[in-house]
Amino acid sequence: MAELWCLWHLLLTVVVAVVFIAPGVVTHPAHGKKVLAKKVSQLMSWTKRDRVMRMSETMFYHFVFDAPKNYSVIVMFTALHEFSSCVACKYAAEEFQILADSYQHPGAFTTKVFFAMVDYNESPEVFEALQITLVPNFFHFSAKWELTTDDIYGLRGRDIVADQMAEWVAERTHVSVRIRQPTNYHGLLKPAILLALIGGLGYFLKWHRKSISCSILCEFLTLCFVILMTSGQIWTYIRGEPYAQRDPRTGQKHHISKFSHVQFAAETYIISLFNMCVTLGMLLLDKATTSRTNVIKRKMMCLCGTCLVAIFFTWLLSLFRFKIPDYPYSFLFD
């Protein structure tokens, strides 16, 4: 197995060397400087918008292979299409995004290194030219037109985590990247929701002590418990679904999956909250019709209940429409 690994790297080095040397064209120094400045300016513009640049075949050959070049490019070769079923690619893309985001912090960013991504489903010719058959894979393309086995991120003794990739980048480019992990709000969300519920209940009972035996409170708490138990939280826990997922193309974090067969942990909380608000609205409407209180209070309960049902039930329908485009019903927020 070790002999095959070394043979593959040797063959890859020869192929890349041929690709590097073949397009080489001698140009005037002044023209070369203008071309280089234009390439760096374009890379800077893309990097400010997307920390990890999504490169097509043309972009890859122009900015990574073609001269002139005085910068290094760290390229992740992956297959993120939903039909590729590459679970490791999604996790690796998140870690690669953390690495690129950490590099963008003040004091760390320079024009010596850029981060890019090439997807097999978009640029299979690049994979064929470099004879890449395994994904995810990470390459370092230096400014010296050299590619060695050390320029390929080996998984022997390493994991695909941002910290270890940062060490490899520092070894190859001499540029230090301090990893800054994104804030994990998942651990704070549950205690915050619990404290809010307890505090709200305590405040409510403080001013409505007789309401502890009120039927509407018991009905609401009972229905909230049923909603929590049927929200799908256990299903997401068993399947190991993430709390949220970052889009490798834009770097934005999504709390709702666009696929009907996938549900993030945050999505279960959102759906539960919507259902609870609809439940509260229905209970207020029922209370407004059966209560013997004065007319003003009954009108206020009726208005609040109608707003809760209309708004949050509309959001539920729009969420279903987002996950299933063929869903026939949606009113607002499409």
Secondary structure, DSSP 8 states (H G I E B T S, - for coil): -HHHHHHHHHHHHHHHHHHHHTT-----HHHHHHHHHHHHHHHHHHHHH-SSEE--HHHHIIIIISS---SEEEEEEE---TTT--HHHHHHHHHHHHHHHHHTSTTT--SSEEEEEEETTT-HHHHHHHT--SSSEEEEE-TTS---GGGB---TT--S-HHHHHHHHHHHH------------HHHHHHHHHHHHHHHHHHHHHH-GGGGG-HHHHHHHHHHHHHHHTSSHHHHHHHT--S-EE-TTT--EESS-SSTT---HHHHHHHHHHHHHHHHHHHHHHHHHH--S-HHHHHHHHHHHHHHHHHHHHHHHHHHHHH-TT-----S--
